[in-house]
């Protein structure tokens, strides 16, 4: 009668599968030529990762925040979360009020 795998065994195999998928992704990324990379960048530039609609930049103090014109999702570029978190509490409240639906 076969024994049931332990949680550690399940975790081990899940980790191995994840590592295998990461290696495949890295290999595919290395194999993309410059033209393919440029095409991918143009296709996805300033597009919402959730719904694919256009992103518009909204200025809030010194932080440029991207907002989707479709689903109204808010997207931050690298470093922007730190800038927003450094704002005073009243500043954060004003920031979130910009994105509230009327």
C-alpha positions as CSV (number, residue, x, y, z in Angstrom):
1,X,0.0,0.0,0.0
2,X,1.5,3.4,-1.1
3,X,2.3,5.9,1.6
4,X,0.9,9.5,1.5
5,X,3.6,12.1,0.7
6,X,4.6,14.4,3.5
7,X,4.2,18.2,3.5
8,X,8.0,18.4,3.1
9,X,7.9,16.2,0.0
10,X,5.1,18.2,-1.5
11,X,7.1,21.4,-0.8
12,X,10.3,19.9,-2.3
13,X,8.6,18.9,-5.6
14,X,6.7,22.2,-5.8
15,X,10.0,24.1,-5.4
16,X,11.7,21.9,-8.0
17,X,8.8,22.5,-10.5
18,X,9.0,26.3,-9.8
19,X,12.8,26.3,-10.4
20,X,12.3,24.3,-13.6
21,X,9.8,26.8,-14.9
22,X,12.0,29.8,-13.9
23,X,15.0,28.2,-15.9
24,X,12.7,27.8,-18.9
25,X,11.6,31.4,-18.7
26,X,15.1,32.7,-18.3
27,X,16.2,30.6,-21.4
28,X,13.3,32.0,-23.4
29,X,14.2,35.5,-22.4
30,X,17.8,35.1,-23.4
31,X,16.7,33.8,-26.8
32,X,14.7,36.8,-27.6
33,X,16.5,39.0,-30.1
34,X,16.5,42.8,-29.9
35,X,13.8,43.2,-32.5
36,X,11.4,40.9,-30.6
37,X,12.2,42.7,-27.3
38,X,11.4,46.1,-29.0
39,X,8.1,44.8,-30.4
40,X,7.1,43.5,-27.0
41,X,8.0,46.7,-25.3
42,X,6.0,48.7,-27.8
43,X,3.0,46.4,-27.5
44,X,2.9,46.8,-23.7
45,X,4.1,50.3,-23.1
46,X,1.7,52.3,-20.9
47,X,-0.9,49.5,-21.0
48,X,-2.7,48.2,-17.9
49,X,-1.4,44.8,-16.8
50,X,-4.9,43.9,-15.7
51,X,-7.2,44.8,-18.5
52,X,-4.8,46.1,-21.3
53,X,-6.3,49.6,-21.6
54,X,-4.2,52.8,-21.8
55,X,-2.5,54.1,-18.7
56,X,-2.4,57.9,-18.0
57,X,0.0,59.6,-15.7
58,X,-1.4,61.6,-12.8
59,X,0.9,64.1,-11.0
60,X,0.7,64.0,-7.3
61,X,3.3,66.3,-5.7
62,X,6.6,64.8,-7.1
63,X,5.2,61.4,-7.8
64,X,3.9,60.4,-11.2
65,X,1.2,57.7,-10.8
66,X,-0.2,55.6,-13.6
67,X,-3.9,55.1,-13.7
68,X,-5.8,52.8,-16.0
69,X,-8.5,54.5,-18.2
70,X,-10.5,51.2,-18.2
71,X,-10.5,49.5,-14.8
72,X,-9.1,52.6,-13.0
73,X,-6.4,50.5,-11.4
74,X,-3.4,52.4,-10.0
75,X,0.1,51.3,-10.9
76,X,3.4,52.5,-9.4
77,X,6.8,52.5,-11.1
78,X,9.9,51.3,-9.1
79,X,10.6,53.6,-6.2
80,X,7.2,55.4,-6.3
81,X,5.8,53.4,-3.4
82,X,8.6,54.6,-1.2
83,X,8.0,58.2,-2.2
84,X,4.2,57.8,-1.5
85,X,4.9,56.2,1.8
86,X,7.1,59.1,2.8
87,X,4.3,61.6,2.4
88,X,2.6,62.8,5.5
89,X,-0.8,61.2,6.4
90,X,-2.8,64.1,5.1
91,X,-1.0,63.8,1.8
92,X,-1.8,60.2,1.6
93,X,-5.5,60.9,2.2
94,X,-5.4,63.5,-0.6
95,X,-3.7,61.0,-2.9
96,X,-6.4,58.3,-2.3
97,X,-9.1,60.9,-2.7
98,X,-7.8,61.5,-6.3
99,X,-8.8,57.9,-7.2
100,X,-12.2,57.7,-5.5
101,X,-15.1,57.4,-7.8
102,X,-17.6,60.3,-7.7
